[in-house]
Amino acid sequence: MDVRVKRIYEDPSPEDGARILVDRLWPRGVSKTRAALDMWMREIGPSDELRKWFGHDASRWDEFVKRYAAELDGSRELVEELETRVRGGRVTLVYSARDENHNQAVALETYLRNRWSMRSNGDTSSTP
């Protein structure tokens, strides 16, 4: 599984593979041309309620990851669509948050890696 995360304000690169924006809101000051996206999966981003609750407060990170995972568990079709893209080659999850360590793209990458790991270990359940 070749998944990376990258801030949308960084220059696109051929090494990014498929660039997928995972924010519900379009990033400020970025044109569609400059974003160089292959896809915008706004629905896979955290709900407005969860996003506002989190507020990029690092002290809420662990709880945010749990709540976001629960939302993703309820969005099976979107998760499977993203996994299909990942099976096709490198994918870069693009986000706009300032915090490079505490954002939905990082949480989503972890979620996908956990699912991938469970499948590789023979667990056929749908979620980590």
C-alpha positions in Angstrom: 0.0 0.0 0.0 1.6 3.2 -1.2 -0.2 6.1 0.5 1.3 9.4 1.4 0.0 12.7 2.8 0.9 16.1 1.7 -0.3 19.7 2.3 -2.1 21.2 -0.6 0.1 24.3 -0.3 3.2 22.3 -1.2 4.0 22.0 -4.9 2.6 19.0 -6.7 5.2 16.4 -7.8 5.2 13.5 -10.2 6.1 11.3 -7.2 2.7 12.1 -5.7 0.9 9.6 -7.9 -2.9 10.2 -7.7 -3.6 13.3 -5.7 -6.8 13.1 -3.7 -8.1 16.0 -1.6 -9.7 14.7 1.5 -11.0 18.0 2.9 -14.8 18.8 3.0 -14.0 22.5 2.3 -12.0 23.8 -0.7 -8.6 25.1 0.6 -8.3 28.9 0.7 -6.3 30.6 -2.0 -5.7 27.5 -4.1 -6.9 27.3 -7.7 -8.0 24.0 -9.2 -5.1 24.2 -11.6 -2.5 24.7 -8.9 -4.0 21.9 -6.8 -3.4 19.4 -9.6 -5.9 17.0 -8.1 -7.0 13.7 -9.6 -10.0 13.6 -7.3 -11.8 15.5 -4.5 -13.3 13.1 -2.1 -15.0 15.7 0.1 -17.5 13.2 1.6 -14.6 11.1 3.1 -13.5 14.0 5.2 -14.7 14.3 8.8 -18.2 15.5 9.3 -18.6 19.3 9.9 -19.6 18.5 13.5 -16.4 16.4 14.1 -14.2 18.9 12.3 -15.5 21.8 14.4 -15.2 19.8 17.6 -11.6 18.9 16.9 -10.6 22.4 15.8 -7.1 21.1 15.2 -6.5 20.9 19.0 -3.7 18.4 19.4 -5.0 17.5 22.9 -8.1 16.1 21.2 -6.2 14.1 18.6 -6.6 10.5 20.0 -10.4 11.0 20.5 -10.6 12.6 17.0 -9.0 9.6 15.4 -11.5 7.3 17.2 -14.5 9.3 16.2 -13.3 9.8 12.6 -12.6 6.0 12.3 -16.2 5.4 13.4 -17.4 7.8 10.7 -15.3 6.0 8.1 -16.7 2.7 9.3 -20.1 4.1 8.3 -18.9 5.2 4.9 -18.0 1.8 3.5 -18.5 2.7 -0.2 -16.2 5.7 0.1 -13.5 3.8 1.9 -13.7 1.0 -0.7 -13.5 3.5 -3.5 -10.4 5.0 -2.0 -8.9 1.6 -1.4 -9.5 0.8 -5.1 -7.5 3.9 -6.0 -4.7 2.8 -3.7 -4.5 -0.7 -5.2 -4.0 1.1 -8.6 -0.8 2.7 -7.4 0.6 5.5 -5.3 -1.9 7.8 -3.8 -1.2 11.1 -2.0 -3.9 12.3 0.4 -4.0 16.0 0.2 -5.1 18.3 3.0 -5.0 22.0 3.9 -4.5 22.0 7.7 -1.4 23.7 9.1 -0.6 20.9 11.5 1.2 18.3 9.6 0.8 15.7 12.3 -2.8 16.2 13.5 -5.1 16.3 10.5 -7.7 14.1 8.8 -5.3 13.0 6.1 -2.9 11.5 8.7 -5.9 9.9 10.5 -7.2 8.5 7.2 -3.8 7.1 6.2 -3.6 5.3 9.5 -7.1 4.0 9.1 -6.3 2.6 5.7 -3.0 1.1 6.9 -4.8 -0.6 9.8 -7.4 -2.1 7.4 -4.7 -3.2 5.1 -2.7 -4.8 7.9 -5.7 -6.6 9.3 -6.5 -8.1 5.8 -2.9 -9.1 5.4 -3.1 -10.9 8.7 -6.1 -12.9 7.6 -8.7 -10.8 9.5 -11.8 -10.6 7.2 -13.7 -8.1 9.3 -14.4 -4.8 7.6 -12.7 -2.5 10.1 -9.8 -2.3 12.4 
